[in-house]
Protein backbone atom coordinates (compact mmCIF):
# COMPACT_ATOMS: atom_id res chain seq x y z
CA UNK A 1 0.00 0.00 0.00
CA UNK A 2 1.35 3.41 -0.96
CA UNK A 3 0.69 5.78 1.94
CA UNK A 4 0.00 9.41 1.13
CA UNK A 5 1.84 10.58 4.22
CA UNK A 6 4.54 7.92 4.58
CA UNK A 7 7.43 10.30 3.90
CA UNK A 8 5.96 13.14 5.96
CA UNK A 9 5.26 10.90 8.94
CA UNK A 10 8.72 9.38 8.78
CA UNK A 11 10.26 12.86 8.68
CA UNK A 12 8.16 13.95 11.67
CA UNK A 13 9.31 10.95 13.70
CA UNK A 14 12.95 11.64 12.85
CA UNK A 15 12.53 15.25 13.89
CA UNK A 16 10.73 14.53 17.15
CA UNK A 17 12.44 11.41 18.53
CA UNK A 18 15.95 12.49 19.47
CA UNK A 19 18.32 11.68 22.35
CA UNK A 20 18.88 14.19 25.14
CA UNK A 21 20.67 14.06 28.46
CA UNK A 22 18.70 15.36 31.42
CA UNK A 23 15.61 17.55 31.48
CA UNK A 24 15.28 19.21 28.07
CA UNK A 25 15.00 22.89 29.04
CA UNK A 26 18.20 23.17 31.14
CA UNK A 27 20.02 21.17 28.46
CA UNK A 28 18.78 23.63 25.86
CA UNK A 29 20.23 26.47 27.95
CA UNK A 30 23.52 24.58 28.33
CA UNK A 31 23.64 24.07 24.56
CA UNK A 32 23.03 27.76 23.93
CA UNK A 33 25.75 28.71 26.41
CA UNK A 34 28.21 26.19 24.97
CA UNK A 35 27.67 27.59 21.50
CA UNK A 36 28.15 31.16 22.75
CA UNK A 37 31.41 30.07 24.43
CA UNK A 38 32.58 28.41 21.23
CA UNK A 39 31.91 31.63 19.31
CA UNK A 40 33.60 33.86 21.90
CA UNK A 41 36.70 31.66 21.94
CA UNK A 42 37.81 32.59 25.46
CA UNK A 43 36.68 32.40 29.06
CA UNK A 44 33.94 34.95 29.78
CA UNK A 45 34.12 37.39 32.67
CA UNK A 46 30.37 38.10 32.76
CA UNK A 47 27.21 36.44 31.46
CA UNK A 48 23.67 37.62 30.81
CA UNK A 49 20.80 35.23 30.13
CA UNK A 50 17.26 36.01 29.04
CA UNK A 51 14.63 33.27 28.79
CA UNK A 52 10.91 32.98 28.15
CA UNK A 53 8.63 32.36 31.09
CA UNK A 54 8.00 28.80 29.98
CA UNK A 55 11.71 28.02 29.93
CA UNK A 56 12.06 29.56 33.38
CA UNK A 57 9.19 27.40 34.61
CA UNK A 58 10.83 24.21 33.39
CA UNK A 59 14.37 24.86 34.63
CA UNK A 60 13.99 26.22 38.14
CA UNK A 61 13.47 22.97 40.05
CA UNK A 62 15.34 20.25 38.15
CA UNK A 63 18.89 19.01 38.60
CA UNK A 64 21.33 19.67 35.78
CA UNK A 65 23.22 16.43 34.99
CA UNK A 66 26.95 16.23 35.70
CA UNK A 67 26.94 19.21 38.08
CA UNK A 68 26.97 17.41 41.44
CA UNK A 69 23.30 18.17 42.03
CA UNK A 70 23.10 21.84 41.02
CA UNK A 71 19.73 23.22 39.88
CA UNK A 72 18.45 26.09 37.80
CA UNK A 73 19.35 28.44 34.98
CA UNK A 74 22.72 29.57 36.31
CA UNK A 75 23.86 25.97 36.78
CA UNK A 76 22.80 25.09 33.21
CA UNK A 77 24.66 28.12 31.81
CA UNK A 78 27.80 27.38 33.82
CA UNK A 79 27.78 23.72 32.77
CA UNK A 80 27.45 24.66 29.11
CA UNK A 81 30.34 27.12 29.29
CA UNK A 82 32.70 25.06 31.43
CA UNK A 83 32.23 21.58 30.01
CA UNK A 84 29.76 21.76 27.13
CA UNK A 85 30.43 20.47 23.64
CA UNK A 86 28.05 22.33 21.33
CA UNK A 87 28.70 19.79 18.59
CA UNK A 88 26.74 17.22 20.59
CA UNK A 89 23.53 19.21 20.51
CA UNK A 90 21.10 18.07 23.21
CA UNK A 91 23.78 15.80 24.65
CA UNK A 92 25.98 18.83 25.17
CA UNK A 93 27.05 17.92 28.72
CA UNK A 94 26.87 14.14 28.46
CA UNK A 95 30.62 13.64 28.95
CA UNK A 96 32.04 15.53 31.92
CA UNK A 97 35.11 14.78 34.05
CA UNK A 98 35.16 15.09 37.87
CA UNK A 99 37.42 18.12 37.53
CA UNK A 100 34.93 19.81 35.20
CA UNK A 101 32.08 19.16 37.62
CA UNK A 102 33.99 20.99 40.31
CA UNK A 103 34.78 23.77 37.85
CA UNK A 104 31.07 24.37 37.24
CA UNK A 105 30.56 25.28 40.90
CA UNK A 106 33.66 27.48 40.87
CA UNK A 107 32.43 29.30 37.77
CA UNK A 108 29.10 30.07 39.45
CA UNK A 109 30.89 31.38 42.51
CA UNK A 110 33.31 33.64 40.63
CA UNK A 111 31.52 34.79 37.45
CA UNK A 112 28.42 36.98 37.54
CA UNK A 113 25.47 35.43 35.71
CA UNK A 114 22.54 37.83 35.35
CA UNK A 115 19.19 36.20 34.53
CA UNK A 116 16.06 37.93 33.27
CA UNK A 117 12.67 36.90 31.93
CA UNK A 118 12.32 37.91 28.28
CA UNK A 119 9.31 39.76 26.92
CA UNK A 120 8.48 37.44 24.05
CA UNK A 121 5.56 35.52 22.61
CA UNK A 122 7.80 32.53 21.94
CA UNK A 123 7.23 29.66 24.35
CA UNK A 124 10.83 28.58 23.79
CA UNK A 125 13.28 31.49 23.85
CA UNK A 126 16.83 31.54 25.23
CA UNK A 127 19.42 34.27 24.76
CA UNK A 128 22.93 33.88 26.22
CA UNK A 129 25.49 36.70 25.96
CA UNK A 130 29.09 36.26 27.09
CA UNK A 131 31.53 39.12 27.76
CA UNK A 132 35.33 38.99 27.92
CA UNK A 133 37.43 42.19 27.94
CA UNK A 134 36.26 44.09 24.83
CA UNK A 135 34.69 41.08 23.15
CA UNK A 136 31.25 39.55 23.38
CA UNK A 137 29.19 36.81 21.79
CA UNK A 138 25.47 36.15 21.77
CA UNK A 139 23.49 33.08 20.77
CA UNK A 140 19.69 32.92 20.62
CA UNK A 141 17.52 29.81 20.50
CA UNK A 142 13.83 30.07 19.66
CA UNK A 143 10.80 27.92 18.82
CA UNK A 144 12.44 24.54 19.46
CA UNK A 145 15.07 23.46 21.94
CA UNK A 146 18.04 23.33 19.58
CA UNK A 147 16.91 25.84 16.95
CA UNK A 148 19.60 28.55 16.89
CA UNK A 149 18.25 31.68 15.18
CA UNK A 150 21.02 34.17 15.96
CA UNK A 151 24.79 34.10 16.44
CA UNK A 152 26.59 37.40 17.06
CA UNK A 153 30.21 38.23 17.76
CA UNK A 154 31.39 41.76 18.44
CA UNK A 155 28.47 43.25 16.56
CA UNK A 156 28.81 41.02 13.50
CA UNK A 157 25.91 38.70 12.68
CA UNK A 158 27.31 35.25 11.93
CA UNK A 159 23.76 33.91 11.71
CA UNK A 160 20.50 35.82 11.70
CA UNK A 161 17.09 34.33 11.03
CA UNK A 162 13.69 35.82 11.77
CA UNK A 163 12.03 34.70 15.00
CA UNK A 164 8.45 33.63 14.47
CA UNK A 165 6.36 34.20 17.59
CA UNK A 166 4.21 31.08 17.43
CA UNK A 167 6.21 27.98 18.28
CA UNK A 168 5.12 25.80 15.37
CA UNK A 169 5.09 28.41 12.60
CA UNK A 170 8.68 27.96 11.54
CA UNK A 171 8.88 24.23 12.08
CA UNK A 172 7.76 21.12 10.20
CA UNK A 173 4.22 21.20 8.82
CA UNK A 174 2.13 18.87 10.99
CA UNK A 175 -1.17 19.58 9.25
CA UNK A 176 -1.01 16.15 7.59
CA UNK A 177 -1.48 14.40 10.94
CA UNK A 178 -4.82 12.71 11.50
CA UNK A 179 -5.88 9.60 13.35
CA UNK A 180 -6.94 7.54 10.33
CA UNK A 181 -3.63 7.99 8.53
CA UNK A 182 -1.60 7.48 11.71
CA UNK A 183 -3.18 4.05 12.17
CA UNK A 184 -2.77 3.27 8.45
CA UNK A 185 0.88 4.30 8.65
CA UNK A 186 1.42 2.01 11.64
CA UNK A 187 -0.36 -0.83 9.82
CA UNK A 188 1.58 -0.70 6.59
CA UNK A 189 4.87 1.21 6.83
CA UNK A 190 8.07 -0.66 6.07
CA UNK A 191 9.57 -0.83 9.55
CA UNK A 192 13.11 -0.62 8.19
CA UNK A 193 12.41 3.09 7.60
CA UNK A 194 11.95 3.76 11.34
CA UNK A 195 13.32 0.78 13.24
CA UNK A 196 16.54 2.54 14.25
CA UNK A 197 14.49 5.30 15.90
CA UNK A 198 12.26 2.85 17.73
CA UNK A 199 15.22 0.76 18.88
CA UNK A 200 16.85 3.90 20.27
CA UNK A 201 13.62 4.81 22.04
CA UNK A 202 13.30 1.33 23.54
CA UNK A 203 16.95 1.11 24.61
CA UNK A 204 17.34 4.59 26.11
CA UNK A 205 13.99 4.89 27.82
CA UNK A 206 14.04 1.38 29.26
CA UNK A 207 17.53 1.97 30.66
CA UNK A 208 16.62 5.23 32.41
CA UNK A 209 13.50 3.64 33.92
CA UNK A 210 15.49 0.69 35.23
CA UNK A 211 18.01 3.14 36.64
CA UNK A 212 15.19 4.96 38.43
CA UNK A 213 13.92 1.74 39.99
CA UNK A 214 17.40 0.54 40.97
CA UNK A 215 18.54 3.68 42.80
CA UNK A 216 17.15 6.42 45.02
CA UNK A 217 15.89 9.42 43.06
CA UNK A 218 13.64 11.98 44.71
CA UNK A 219 10.63 10.45 46.46
CA UNK A 220 10.97 7.05 44.75
CA UNK A 221 7.49 7.31 43.27
CA UNK A 222 8.13 4.47 40.83
CA UNK A 223 9.22 2.11 43.59
CA UNK A 224 6.16 2.97 45.66
CA UNK A 225 3.84 2.24 42.74
CA UNK A 226 5.60 -1.03 41.90
CA UNK A 227 5.25 -2.23 45.50
CA UNK A 228 1.46 -2.30 44.99
CA UNK A 229 1.57 -5.18 42.50
CA UNK A 230 4.71 -6.36 40.77
CA UNK A 231 2.88 -8.60 38.29
CA UNK A 232 0.14 -6.29 36.94
CA UNK A 233 0.92 -4.79 33.54
CA UNK A 234 -0.64 -1.39 34.27
CA UNK A 235 1.19 -1.10 37.60
CA UNK A 236 4.50 -2.05 35.98
CA UNK A 237 4.00 0.48 33.18
CA UNK A 238 3.13 3.28 35.62
CA UNK A 239 6.02 2.40 37.94
CA UNK A 240 8.67 2.18 35.24
CA UNK A 241 7.62 5.43 33.59
CA UNK A 242 7.43 7.28 36.92
CA UNK A 243 10.87 6.00 37.91
CA UNK A 244 12.38 7.13 34.62
CA UNK A 245 10.82 10.56 34.94
CA UNK A 246 12.01 10.99 38.49
CA UNK A 247 15.54 9.86 37.62
CA UNK A 248 15.95 12.41 34.83
CA UNK A 249 14.48 15.22 36.94
CA UNK A 250 16.99 14.45 39.67
CA UNK A 251 20.15 14.53 37.62
CA UNK A 252 20.43 11.04 36.09
CA UNK A 253 23.11 11.19 33.42
CA UNK A 254 21.61 8.57 31.11
CA UNK A 255 20.16 9.85 27.84
CA UNK A 256 16.44 9.75 27.09
CA UNK A 257 14.72 9.54 23.71
CA UNK A 258 12.57 12.65 23.89
CA UNK A 259 9.47 13.34 21.86
CA UNK A 260 8.13 16.82 21.15
CA UNK A 261 11.17 18.14 23.03
CA UNK A 262 10.23 16.38 26.28
CA UNK A 263 11.82 13.42 28.00
CA UNK A 264 8.75 12.86 30.15
CA UNK A 265 6.61 12.68 27.03
CA UNK A 266 9.13 10.35 25.40
CA UNK A 267 9.00 8.04 28.40
CA UNK A 268 5.22 8.19 28.82
CA UNK A 269 4.58 7.50 25.13
CA UNK A 270 6.90 4.49 24.90
CA UNK A 271 7.36 2.67 28.20
CA UNK A 272 3.72 1.51 28.61
CA UNK A 273 3.82 -0.06 25.13
CA UNK A 274 7.12 -1.80 25.94
CA UNK A 275 5.85 -3.09 29.29
CA UNK A 276 2.53 -4.35 27.89
CA UNK A 277 4.26 -6.05 24.97
CA UNK A 278 6.47 -7.96 27.40
CA UNK A 279 3.65 -8.87 29.79
CA UNK A 280 1.34 -10.05 26.99
CA UNK A 281 4.14 -11.63 24.92
CA UNK A 282 3.28 -9.56 21.86
CA UNK A 283 5.55 -9.83 18.83
CA UNK A 284 8.31 -7.28 18.36
CA UNK A 285 6.81 -6.17 15.06
CA UNK A 286 3.44 -5.43 16.67
CA UNK A 287 5.23 -3.55 19.47
CA UNK A 288 7.06 -1.40 16.92
CA UNK A 289 3.81 -0.56 15.15
CA UNK A 290 2.07 0.24 18.44
CA UNK A 291 4.94 2.58 19.33
CA UNK A 292 4.34 4.39 16.05
CA UNK A 293 0.66 4.89 16.99
CA UNK A 294 1.58 6.24 20.43
CA UNK A 295 4.44 8.44 19.21
CA UNK A 296 2.49 10.01 16.35
CA UNK A 297 -0.64 10.56 18.45
CA UNK A 298 1.53 12.33 21.01
CA UNK A 299 2.99 14.57 18.30
CA UNK A 300 -0.48 15.16 16.82
CA UNK A 301 -1.89 16.36 20.14
CA UNK A 302 1.12 18.54 20.86
CA UNK A 303 0.94 20.09 17.39
CA UNK A 304 -2.58 21.26 18.23
CA UNK A 305 -1.51 22.56 21.64
CA UNK A 306 1.97 24.01 21.04
CA UNK A 307 5.27 23.56 22.83
CA UNK A 308 5.71 24.31 26.52
CA UNK A 309 2.09 25.37 27.06
CA UNK A 310 0.19 25.63 30.32
CA UNK A 311 -1.07 22.09 29.72
CA UNK A 312 0.93 19.13 31.10
CA UNK A 313 2.59 17.37 28.17
CA UNK A 314 2.70 14.03 29.97
CA UNK A 315 -1.10 13.93 29.69
CA UNK A 316 -0.97 13.88 25.89
CA UNK A 317 1.67 11.16 25.90
CA UNK A 318 0.00 9.00 28.55
CA UNK A 319 -3.34 9.10 26.73
CA UNK A 320 -1.58 8.33 23.43
CA UNK A 321 0.07 5.36 25.14
CA UNK A 322 -3.37 4.06 26.13
CA UNK A 323 -4.38 4.24 22.47
CA UNK A 324 -1.11 2.54 21.54
CA UNK A 325 -1.90 -0.29 23.97
CA UNK A 326 -5.33 -0.67 22.36
CA UNK A 327 -3.56 -1.13 19.00
CA UNK A 328 -0.88 -3.40 20.52
CA UNK A 329 -3.53 -5.80 21.82
CA UNK A 330 -5.31 -6.09 18.50
CA UNK A 331 -7.52 -3.03 18.43
CA UNK A 332 -8.50 -1.36 15.16
CA UNK A 333 -8.83 2.32 14.29
CA UNK A 334 -12.11 2.56 16.24
CA UNK A 335 -10.47 1.13 19.35
CA UNK A 336 -7.57 3.57 19.05
CA UNK A 337 -9.86 6.56 18.51
CA UNK A 338 -12.29 5.76 21.32
CA UNK A 339 -9.51 4.99 23.77
CA UNK A 340 -7.87 8.34 23.05
CA UNK A 341 -11.13 10.30 23.31
CA UNK A 342 -12.10 8.54 26.54
CA UNK A 343 -8.78 9.27 28.20
CA UNK A 344 -8.09 12.85 27.07
CA UNK A 345 -11.57 14.01 28.05
CA UNK A 346 -11.05 12.67 31.56
CA UNK A 347 -7.75 14.36 32.33
CA UNK A 348 -7.01 17.15 29.84
CA UNK A 349 -7.36 20.01 32.34
CA UNK A 350 -4.12 19.15 34.16
CA UNK A 351 -1.91 22.25 34.31
CA UNK A 352 1.86 22.39 33.94
CA UNK A 353 3.42 24.17 36.90
CA UNK A 354 6.97 23.53 35.76
CA UNK A 355 9.38 20.62 35.46
CA UNK A 356 10.20 19.06 38.82
CA UNK A 357 10.57 15.62 40.45
CA UNK A 358 6.85 15.32 41.18
CA UNK A 359 6.17 15.26 37.43
CA UNK A 360 6.70 11.52 37.87
CA UNK A 361 3.32 11.31 39.59
CA UNK A 362 1.64 13.11 36.68
CA UNK A 363 3.28 10.70 34.25
CA UNK A 364 1.90 7.73 36.23
CA UNK A 365 -1.56 9.29 36.44
CA UNK A 366 -1.64 10.02 32.71
CA UNK A 367 -0.72 6.44 31.85
CA UNK A 368 -3.33 5.08 34.25
CA UNK A 369 -5.97 7.27 32.59
CA UNK A 370 -4.87 6.20 29.11
CA UNK A 371 -5.26 2.54 30.07
CA UNK A 372 -8.61 3.25 31.76
CA UNK A 373 -9.76 4.80 28.47
CA UNK A 374 -8.94 1.51 26.76
CA UNK A 375 -10.73 -0.55 29.39
CA UNK A 376 -13.79 1.62 28.96
CA UNK A 377 -13.69 0.93 25.24
CA UNK A 378 -13.56 -2.82 25.93
CA UNK A 379 -16.72 -2.46 28.03
CA UNK A 380 -18.34 -0.37 25.27
CA UNK A 381 -18.45 2.65 27.55
CA UNK A 382 -17.70 6.22 26.55
CA UNK A 383 -16.38 8.82 28.96
CA UNK A 384 -18.99 11.31 27.81
CA UNK A 385 -21.27 11.92 24.88
CA UNK A 386 -20.82 14.71 22.37
CA UNK A 387 -20.65 18.16 23.93
CA UNK A 388 -18.10 20.34 25.65
CA UNK A 389 -14.73 19.32 24.14
CA UNK A 390 -16.00 16.02 22.75
CA UNK A 391 -16.76 16.22 19.02
CA UNK A 392 -18.27 13.68 16.59
CA UNK A 393 -14.82 12.27 15.82
CA UNK A 394 -11.40 11.95 17.44
CA UNK A 395 -9.69 14.51 15.18
CA UNK A 396 -12.13 17.27 16.07
CA UNK A 397 -11.86 16.35 19.75
CA UNK A 398 -8.07 16.59 19.59
CA UNK A 399 -8.31 20.01 17.94
CA UNK A 400 -10.88 21.23 20.48
CA UNK A 401 -8.73 20.17 23.39
CA UNK A 402 -5.71 21.71 21.71
CA UNK A 403 -7.53 25.02 21.50
CA UNK A 404 -8.62 24.88 25.14
CA UNK A 405 -5.11 23.98 26.26
CA UNK A 406 -3.37 26.64 24.16
CA UNK A 407 -5.87 29.48 24.62
CA UNK A 408 -7.99 28.71 27.66
CA UNK A 409 -5.26 28.03 30.20
CA UNK A 410 -3.02 31.02 29.51
CA UNK A 411 -4.06 33.00 32.59
CA UNK A 412 -3.12 30.34 35.16
CA UNK A 413 0.11 29.80 33.26
CA UNK A 414 1.02 33.47 33.55
CA UNK A 415 0.22 33.36 37.25
CA UNK A 416 2.60 30.43 37.73
CA UNK A 417 5.32 32.15 35.70
CA UNK A 418 4.84 35.35 37.71
CA UNK A 419 5.44 33.43 40.93
CA UNK A 420 8.56 31.79 39.52
CA UNK A 421 10.09 35.02 38.21
CA UNK A 422 11.63 35.61 41.61
CA UNK A 423 14.27 33.14 40.39
CA UNK A 424 15.50 35.85 38.03
CA UNK A 425 16.35 38.22 40.85
Buried (B, 14 or more C-beta within 10 A) or exposed (E): EEBEBBEBBBEBBBBBBBBBBBBBBBBBBBBBBBBBBBBBEEEBEEBBBBBBBBBBBBBBBBBBBBBBEBBBBBBBBBBBBBBBBBEBBBBBBBEBEEEBBEBBBEBBEEBEBEBBBBEBEBBBBBBBBBBBEEBBBBBBBBBBBBBBBBBBBEEEEEEEBEBBEBBBEBBBEBEBBBBEBBBBBBBEBEEEBBEEBBEBBBEBBBBBBBBBBEEEBBBBBBBBBBEEEEEEBBBBBBBBBBBBBBBBBBBBBBBBBBBBBBBBBBBBBBBBBBBBBBBBEBEEEBBBBBBBBBBBBBBBBBBBBBBBBBBBBBBBBBBBBBBBBBBBBEBEBEBBBBBBBBBBBBBBBBBBBBBBBBBBBBBBBBBBBBBBBBBBBEEEEBBEEEEEBBBEBBBBBBBBBBEBBBEBBEEEBEEBBEEBBEBBE
